[in-house]
């Protein structure tokens, strides 16, 4: 592995870990709020699950557990994004900026996938 790839991979891992923290923090904010509709509570549980699952997948990739973290990450990211879109349409789209938010979430999910992929590739090369 080229020596100059390591800061990039560590930066991706740091971004992915911080993004996971934001997802869990957002979910906890919804779950601790009074009088939250049932659908929003379901969305909060899925969001917290995604955040915690992402941390586990990054940890597994860093430990060098094979190629399964990439496939599992794709599965949970697609499920989360599907629930995110359902929540977006369930609560109603009030402006075009909400579509920009969906694109931003998709970009974060893609960066998280890239982090898991690069870490897995790095660990596979080390073996």
Residue pairs with C-beta under 8 A, 6 or more apart in sequence:
1 122
1 125
1 126
5 118
5 122
8 118
9 115
9 118
9 119
9 122
12 111
12 114
12 115
12 118
12 119
13 58
13 62
13 115
13 119
15 111
15 112
15 115
16 54
16 58
16 111
16 112
16 115
16 116
17 55
17 58
19 51
19 54
19 108
19 111
19 112
20 50
20 51
20 52
20 54
20 55
20 58
20 112
21 51
22 51
23 47
23 48
23 50
23 51
23 54
24 47
24 48
24 51
24 52
26 44
26 47
27 44
27 45
27 47
27 48
27 51
28 44
28 48
30 36
30 40
30 41
30 43
30 44
30 47
31 41
31 44
31 45
31 48
36 44
39 87
39 90
39 91
40 87
40 91
42 83
43 83
43 84
43 87
46 79
46 80
46 83
47 80
49 76
49 80
50 76
50 77
50 79
50 80
53 72
53 76
54 73
54 76
54 112
57 69
57 72
57 73
57 76
57 116
58 69
58 115
58 116
58 119
60 68
60 69
61 69
61 70
61 116
61 119
61 120
61 123
62 119
62 123
63 123
64 120
64 123
64 124
64 126
64 127
66 120
67 120
67 124
69 116
69 119
69 120
70 113
70 116
70 117
70 120
73 112
73 113
73 116
74 113
77 109
77 112
77 113
80 109
81 105
81 106
81 109
84 102
84 105
85 102
88 98
88 102
93 99
